[in-house]
Amino acid sequence: MTGTGRIVQATLDVPVECAFHKAGAVNGLPTSPVPPVTTIRGMLYNALGRPSLLLQDRYSPGLMEKEDREQEEKRREQFRENIRIGLSKRTGEEKVHTHLLSRHQLQDRRKSDDKRYKKYVANTDTLIQPKFKLFLGGPEEALPPLKNALEDPVRPLSLGRSDDLVDVRDVAMVKVEHVEKQASLSCVVPGGNDDPEMLPVVPETFGSYGAVNGSVKLVSVSGGEVDSYYKTNDGERFVFID
């Protein structure tokens, strides 16, 4: 997207709490302060009514036909290539609650239910009533379906864990201008400045022939210097992080 164009923007308001737990943590479950790109896409797939690909592997036969799964994987790959995502926090002071939680870690999915998990207790973080501003760019014809889905989702939407309900408000299609100028922004920007985070952008997947690695992107949550940015009619400035 260059020059002028249109995007879909929305406010993501979590009325209770949510968590975006970081993969690979050993002694606890810390949360990212903003939703990963993979989490945003999952919410959008849910809003659009796309079928779930969770557990669609060689150990769970019969849930989805091979041809249907491959078609859905292609649709999602096209979605990742075409739809760009920008994000900014709308909370002021960070509100993180840490508490103890009993966890069940999957050890071997081929074993029976009483032997496949390891039980342990760990510190876990949750974000209390966070708000985020979401910006979606892409081909002109792809934006109205996204706007309609966010205004009237096919399924109830969550952000983070499955029971972390999110209220999607202020959905609008707005004009934006691409400004080729250095600036300091307060939205999430690529690169690690004062508060770097590694956000997942492509999920790890499991198929018939093994695992396919995901990918992450280094961002600065509170903003930073950029060489160019987008500006809406009401003065909102942001960049796409993926």
N, C-alpha and C positions, 0 to 999 in steps of 0.2 A: 504494500500500500504506500503510494507516494503522492505528493501534492495534496489534494483534498479528497475526501471520501466519507464513508459512513461507517460507524461501528455500532454495536449493541453494548449498552452499559447497564449495570444493575447493582443494587446494594444487597449484600449477603449478611443478614442479621441473625445470629444464633441466639435464641432467647434464653437458653440455660447454659450449656457448656459444650465443648467439643475438644477433640485432641487429634493431632497429626503426628503419631508416634514415629520416631526415627528408626529406620531399619539398622540392625547391627548393634544396637545398644545391648550391653551385657548385664549390668547390675541395676538397671532401671529402665523406665520407659519415658524418656524426655520427649517433649512435643516441639515441633517447629512452630514459630509464632504466626505463620501464615500457611494456608493450605497449599500443598504441592500441586504442580500442574496436573499430575495424574489424578488427584482428588477432584480438581475442578472438572476435568474431562469426565470422570465417573459420574459426577452430579449432572452434567449435560446429557450423557447417555441415558441416565435415568429419566430426565425430563422429556427426552425425545421418545422414550419407550423402547430403547434398544434392548435386545436380550442380553442377559448376563453371560459372561464367559468364565466366571468363577467355577472351579472344580471341573472344568471341561477338559479332562486329561485322560490318560490311559487307565487310571485307577477308578474312574467314574464313567463307565461306558453307558451309552444309551440316553444321556441327557440331551444331546444335540447331535443331529446327523453331521457327518464329516463335511459334506458339501455346504450345509448351512453355517457351520462354524467357520469354514474358510471364507465364505462370502462376508460374514460379519467381521472377520479379521481384516479383510480388504477394505471394508467400509471404514473401519476405525483407523486404518493406516492413512486413508485419504483424508479423514477428519483431522488427524494429527498434522498432515502436510498443509491443509488448507486453512484451518482455523487457528488464529493467533490469540494469545492470552496475555493480558496485562492485569496487574493487581496492585492495590494499595490498602494499607490498614486504615481503619476508621476509629480505632480506640486510641485513647490517650495513653495513660499509664498502663504498663503491662500488668495483666491480672492472670497469674498462674497459680493454680492450687495443686499442691503435691500431697499425695496420700498413699497408703499401702494398699495393695490389691493382690489378691490371689490370682495367679496366672496358670494356664495350661499350655505348655509349649509342645507343638507337634514334633514327635520324634520319628515316627515311621507310619506313613499313611496306609501301609499294607497290613498293619496289625489290627487286631480287634480294638474296639473302643476303649476297653479298660487298660490297654497296654500301649496304646499309640501316643499318649500324652505324658509329659513330665510336669508335675505340679510344683510351683514355687511361689514365693512372695516377693514382690518388688515395689520400689517407689514408682509411682506413675504420675505424670503431669496432665492437667487439663486446663484449657483456657476458659475463663469465665465471661460469658456474654460478649464475645468479640464481634466486631463488624468489619466487613471488607467491601471495597469497591472493585467490581469486576468489569473488565473491558475486553470485548471480543471483536476481532477483526477477521476479514477474509473476503472471498468472492461475494459480490453484491447479491447474487441469488441465494447464497447460503445463510444470509443474516436474518431475513424474516422468519424462517422456520425456528431459528434459535430464540428469537424474541418471543414468538408465540409459545414455544415450549417453556420458557422461563415464566411467562405470565400464566400459563395454564398447563402445568406439567402432567404428563401421563400418570406418573406415580409420585407419592410423597417424597420430598427431597430431604436428604441429610448431607452433612458436611463433616467428613472425618469418619467416625464410627457410625454404624448403621442406625443407631437410635439417637444420634445428635441431629435433631431436626433443625432445618434452616428456613428462615422466612426470606424469600426473595422479593425485594421491593424495588420501586422506582425503576422498573424496566423501561428502557427507551432506546429508540434508534436515533442517533445524533450525528451531526456532521463534525468532522475533525480535519484539522490542517496539520500536515507534516512540516515541522519547523527544523530546518538544517542549521542548528545553532547550538553551541555549547551552553549547558545550563545545569543547575543543581536542583534535582527533583526530590520530593519526599515520598514517592511511590517505590515499589519494589523494582530494583534495577539490576541488570546483569553485572556480574563481578562482585568481588568481596571487598567492601570498605570497612567501616567500623563494626558492623554486625553481620558477618558472612554466614550464609546458610547454604547447605547442599540440598536443593529441592529435586525430588524425582520428577522427570519429565516423560520417561517411557517406562512402563511397568515391566518387571520380570515376568515372563510367561513360562508355562509348563505345557509341553505337548507330547506327542507320541514318541518323539526322538530325543527327549530330554529338555533341559531348561534353556531359555533364550534370555541372555542378560539384558537388564534394563539400563537406563542411563540417567544421570543427574546433571544439574546445572548449578553453578555457583552464582548466588545472587546476594545483594545487600537489601535487607528487609526495610530499613528506615530510609533508603534512598541514597543518592550520590550524584556524582558528575556524569553527564552523558553528552555525546556529540550531537545528538538530534533527539527529537521527541514529538509527540502528538499533542495537540491542543484542541479541546472542544469549544463550542460556542460560549459555554458558561465559564471558561477559563481553567477547566480541569486539565492538568498536564500529566502525561504518563508515557511509558514505553512498553513494548511487548517483550516479555521475558522468554517466550517460546512461540 
